[in-house]
């Protein structure tokens, strides 16, 4: 199972993406985006015996010597639509990257490191962070273009559905305006009133005396999952709200569905909010301790105000790189109450 999970894991962790931007802002590195064209057609299939029926246009190959049809083809190269294609593509590009000197990160298998170059792999998209003055990045890009048919998109402007902007002084900012507008349309909230906060403070989500009807669980899970991706991407301001709503995934009520829609209306109001990645000048002198951890108290998961309920108050933990928050986690007495236990900050 672990080997299969490693083979199929082609998605980069959001914290890795955030760390890359923080380091690029800190050291003034370039962040370039490259796209592999028809990536899944590159790997060869040597071990798996995969057969396919004759398709229209080549059915003349189906006739054997006896004149009867019914022949099949054995695949030697991958095709789109095969279940095994992501695994074969990942093994193909992973082997090539390691053959040209990259080392795979232990914590995130989609992060590759080499002298002067950091490479992030997301299926067929590559994010290459490098110091343009040293020239290593350009050599790597040339090697990749010699191996695969690739498109050099220049400075990264969009990755993982997150918009990236960089000012002249090297400050990065990230935003999910396009994604937020998409989920607002999906749930039919384009014409709704705006909301100034993710959750209404007096709302008691754990009200055991509520007589509300059960909500549509499939739609509720879809809303919470969509909100979770926004929180993990560039909207840490809704991370706590998503954590609270996720506690009711098993049996959501109408009040929970309304609360989730309020968070969506808040995102609609603040769709253009951006998070900045900057170089913290206060850490220039002490470069031996650029990474910091913190521990803080957060509000209660049932009510927004901590004093309105007797349940334990979640504890918050986090890590920052030169003033740029990377990740934080919420838990109650060390126990995870939902699938949103870990939420990444911008």
Secondary structure, DSSP 4 states (H G I P E B T S, - for coil): -HHHHHHH-----HHHHHHHHHHHHHHT-EEEEEEETTGGGSSB-SSS--EEEPPTT-GGGG--TTS----EEE-SB--TT-TTHHHHHHHHHHHHHHHTT-EE-SS-TTEEEETTEEEEEETTEEEEEE-TTT-HHHHHHHHHHHHS-EEEEEE--EETTEEEEE-TTS-EEEE-HHHHHHHHHHTT-TTSPP-SSSS-TT-BTT-TT--PPBP-HHHHHHHHHHHHHHHHHT-GGGHHHHHHHHTTSSS-BHHHHHHHHHHHHHHHHTTT--EEE---GGGSS-GGG-EEEEEEE---SSBSSGGG--SPPPEEEEEEETTEEEEEEEEBTTB--STTSEE---
